[in-house]
Amino acid sequence: MIHKYIVTAEGESRLDIVSRISMLFMRRHIDVESLTYLPMAGCTSCYRVCALAREETIRQVICQMEHIEGLATVRYEESY
């Protein structure tokens, strides 16, 4: 069943990370409602994606995001 998920990642402040994240969602044809890049203190940023997908698909994307160089943490939650 398709649900709305919020995927949050923290890591280095690099715009190429935004591109890599968006490509992961595009390759799997996941409907993305929003993709937000939020610079934080120092050289870190928060990347947030709101998407509609199956949980299994989101877990696969999370697994791939964990391999993106420059990301420290990746997590997701179902949005109600």
C-alpha positions in Angstrom: 0.0 0.0 0.0 1.3 3.5 -0.8 1.8 5.9 2.1 3.4 9.3 2.6 7.0 9.1 4.0 9.4 11.8 5.1 13.0 10.8 4.5 15.6 12.9 6.4 19.4 12.9 5.9 22.1 14.9 7.5 25.6 15.4 6.1 28.0 17.7 4.3 26.7 20.9 2.6 27.1 19.9 -1.0 24.6 20.4 -3.8 25.7 17.3 -5.6 24.1 15.3 -2.8 20.8 16.9 -3.6 21.2 15.7 -7.2 22.1 12.2 -6.1 19.1 12.0 -3.8 16.7 13.2 -6.4 18.1 10.7 -8.9 17.4 7.8 -6.5 13.8 8.7 -6.3 13.5 9.4 -10.0 14.9 6.0 -11.0 12.3 4.2 -8.9 9.5 6.5 -10.3 8.6 7.6 -6.8 6.2 10.6 -6.5 8.1 13.3 -4.6 6.0 16.1 -3.1 8.9 18.1 -1.9 12.7 18.0 -1.6 14.2 20.5 0.9 17.9 21.4 1.4 18.4 23.2 4.7 21.9 24.5 5.6 22.7 24.1 9.3 25.6 25.3 11.5 29.1 24.8 10.2 29.4 22.8 7.0 26.4 20.5 7.6 23.0 20.4 6.0 19.7 18.6 6.3 18.1 17.0 3.3 14.4 16.3 3.5 12.2 14.5 1.0 8.4 14.0 1.3 7.4 11.2 -1.0 4.5 8.8 -1.8 5.6 5.1 -2.1 5.5 1.6 -0.6 7.5 1.1 2.5 9.6 -1.6 0.8 10.6 0.9 -1.9 11.4 3.6 0.6 13.6 1.1 2.5 15.5 0.3 -0.7 16.1 4.0 -1.3 17.3 4.5 2.3 19.8 1.7 1.8 21.1 3.4 -1.3 21.2 6.8 0.4 23.4 5.4 3.2 26.1 4.8 0.5 26.2 8.4 -0.7 29.5 9.9 0.3 29.0 12.9 2.5 25.8 11.7 4.2 26.2 10.9 7.9 22.6 9.8 8.9 19.6 8.8 7.0 16.2 7.9 8.4 12.5 7.9 7.5 9.1 8.1 9.1 5.6 7.6 7.9 3.6 10.9 7.7 0.0 10.9 8.7 
